[in-house]
Amino acid sequence: MTTQVFKHALLNLRRSYTAAQCRFYGSPCCSVVSEAVSYRLIYFNLRYLAECARQIFHHKGVLFEDIRIKREDWPALKSSTQTPFGQLPILEVGGEVISQSYAINRYLARRF
């Protein structure tokens, strides 16, 4: 049993483990626990481009802050430095900003 857990941990070194998973596996290789990261998804109150990212979060059970902005608030946000390309959606991951829906979806798919 221990060797199976060890092999499983070695195959998934690129994956970050939660504290509950490390306790479940009980392996020293699983002690690679990522820090708690906060996710903020910012988009209009529409499904369109951010819906895939929302579904990934919900499917994987990851808590995230879903910020839906109003149309009248968009010009002020667009001119700020928060949007790198002046586009939405944007995903803030622990202070880093990822923009464009395709890049966000690829990041989330690889992360989870």
Sine and cosine of phi, psi and omega as CSV:
sin_phi,cos_phi,sin_psi,cos_psi,sin_omega,cos_omega
0.00,0.00,-0.67,0.75,-0.02,-1.00
-0.91,0.42,-0.63,0.78,0.00,-1.00
-0.92,0.40,-0.57,0.82,0.04,-1.00
-0.91,0.41,-0.67,0.74,0.03,-1.00
-0.90,0.44,-0.67,0.74,0.00,-1.00
-0.88,0.47,-0.71,0.71,0.03,-1.00
-0.89,0.45,-0.66,0.75,0.00,-1.00
-0.87,0.49,-0.66,0.75,0.00,-1.00
-0.93,0.37,-0.62,0.79,0.00,-1.00
-0.93,0.37,-0.59,0.81,0.01,-1.00
-0.93,0.36,-0.41,0.91,-0.07,-1.00
-0.92,-0.39,0.59,0.80,-0.02,-1.00
-0.89,0.45,-0.48,0.88,-0.02,-1.00
-0.97,0.22,-0.24,0.97,-0.02,-1.00
-1.00,0.05,0.62,-0.78,0.07,-1.00
-1.00,-0.03,0.68,-0.73,-0.05,-1.00
-0.98,-0.21,0.56,-0.83,0.11,-0.99
-0.99,0.11,0.23,-0.97,0.00,-1.00
-0.89,0.45,-0.60,0.80,0.01,-1.00
-0.91,0.42,-0.63,0.78,0.02,-1.00
-0.92,0.38,-0.62,0.78,0.02,-1.00
-0.91,0.42,-0.64,0.77,0.05,-1.00
-0.92,0.40,-0.60,0.80,-0.02,-1.00
-0.92,0.38,-0.74,0.67,-0.03,-1.00
-0.96,0.29,-0.57,0.82,0.04,-1.00
0.91,0.42,0.45,0.89,-0.04,-1.00
-0.95,-0.32,0.61,-0.80,0.06,-1.00
-0.90,0.43,-0.41,0.91,0.03,-1.00
-0.94,0.34,-0.36,0.93,-0.01,-1.00
-1.00,0.04,0.15,0.99,-0.02,-1.00
-0.99,0.17,0.17,0.99,0.05,-1.00
-1.00,0.09,0.99,0.16,-0.06,-1.00
-0.99,-0.17,0.80,-0.59,0.02,-1.00
-0.97,0.23,0.44,-0.90,0.05,-1.00
-0.93,0.37,0.39,-0.92,0.04,-1.00
-0.92,0.40,0.86,-0.51,-0.05,-1.00
-0.95,-0.32,0.69,-0.72,0.05,-1.00
-0.99,-0.15,0.68,-0.73,0.00,-1.00
-0.91,-0.41,0.74,-0.67,0.08,-1.00
-0.78,-0.62,0.90,-0.44,0.04,-1.00
-0.98,-0.21,0.84,-0.54,-0.06,-1.00
-0.90,-0.44,0.84,-0.55,0.01,-1.00
-0.34,-0.94,0.13,-0.99,0.07,-1.00
-0.93,0.37,0.14,-0.99,0.03,-1.00
-0.99,0.15,0.85,0.52,0.00,-1.00
-0.72,-0.70,0.27,-0.96,0.09,-1.00
-1.00,0.08,-0.70,0.71,-0.16,-0.99
-0.23,0.97,-0.99,-0.16,-0.17,-0.99
-0.99,0.16,-0.43,0.90,-0.06,-1.00
-1.00,-0.06,-0.07,1.00,-0.10,-1.00
-0.91,0.40,-0.60,0.80,0.02,-1.00
-0.89,0.46,-0.68,0.73,0.03,-1.00
-0.90,0.43,-0.66,0.75,0.04,-1.00
-0.88,0.48,-0.67,0.75,0.00,-1.00
-0.92,0.39,-0.59,0.80,0.06,-1.00
-0.89,0.46,-0.72,0.69,0.03,-1.00
-0.86,0.51,-0.73,0.68,-0.03,-1.00
-0.93,0.38,-0.65,0.76,-0.02,-1.00
-0.90,0.44,-0.63,0.78,-0.02,-1.00
-1.00,0.03,-0.09,1.00,0.03,-1.00
0.95,0.31,0.51,0.86,-0.03,-1.00
-1.00,-0.07,0.76,-0.65,0.04,-1.00
-0.96,0.27,0.71,-0.71,0.04,-1.00
-0.51,-0.86,0.37,-0.93,0.03,-1.00
-0.99,-0.12,0.90,-0.44,-0.04,-1.00
-0.99,-0.12,0.99,-0.14,-0.05,-1.00
-0.99,-0.11,0.89,-0.45,0.00,-1.00
-0.93,-0.35,0.89,-0.45,-0.08,-1.00
-1.00,-0.08,0.41,-0.91,0.02,-1.00
-1.00,0.05,0.38,-0.93,-0.03,-1.00
-0.86,0.51,-0.62,0.78,-0.03,-1.00
-0.95,0.31,-0.31,0.95,0.04,-1.00
-1.00,0.06,-0.21,0.98,-0.09,-1.00
-0.90,0.44,-0.70,0.71,-0.02,-1.00
-0.84,0.54,-0.62,0.78,0.01,-1.00
-0.93,0.37,-0.64,0.77,0.01,-1.00
-0.94,0.34,-0.60,0.80,-0.02,-1.00
-0.90,0.44,-0.62,0.78,-0.03,-1.00
-0.98,0.18,-0.20,0.98,0.01,-1.00
-0.98,0.20,0.14,-0.99,0.00,-1.00
-0.99,0.10,0.05,1.00,-0.04,-1.00
-0.95,0.32,-0.52,0.85,-0.02,-1.00
-0.97,-0.22,0.94,-0.33,-0.08,-1.00
-0.87,0.50,-0.64,0.77,-0.03,-1.00
-0.94,-0.34,0.16,0.99,-0.05,-1.00
0.94,0.35,0.48,0.88,-0.05,-1.00
-0.75,-0.66,0.39,-0.92,0.16,-0.99
-0.88,-0.47,0.43,-0.90,0.12,0.99
-0.99,0.13,0.34,-0.94,0.17,-0.99
-0.76,-0.65,0.53,-0.85,0.03,-1.00
-0.86,-0.51,0.83,-0.56,0.08,-1.00
-0.98,-0.19,0.85,-0.53,-0.02,-1.00
-0.88,-0.48,0.99,-0.17,0.03,-1.00
0.81,0.58,0.63,0.77,0.03,-1.00
0.99,-0.16,-0.36,0.93,0.05,-1.00
-1.00,0.04,0.55,-0.84,-0.03,-1.00
-0.92,-0.40,0.78,-0.63,0.10,-1.00
-0.90,-0.44,0.79,-0.62,-0.01,-1.00
-0.89,-0.46,0.20,-0.98,-0.02,-1.00
0.95,0.30,0.78,-0.63,-0.17,-0.99
-0.88,0.48,-0.64,0.77,-0.02,-1.00
-0.90,0.43,-0.67,0.74,0.02,-1.00
-0.92,0.40,-0.62,0.78,0.03,-1.00
-0.90,0.44,-0.72,0.69,-0.02,-1.00
-0.90,0.44,-0.65,0.76,0.04,-1.00
-0.90,0.43,-0.67,0.74,0.02,-1.00
-0.87,0.49,-0.75,0.66,-0.03,-1.00
-0.92,0.40,-0.63,0.78,0.01,-1.00
-0.90,0.43,-0.63,0.78,0.02,-1.00
-0.97,0.25,-0.53,0.85,-0.03,-1.00
-0.94,0.33,-0.64,0.77,-0.05,-1.00
-0.94,-0.33,0.00,0.00,0.00,0.00
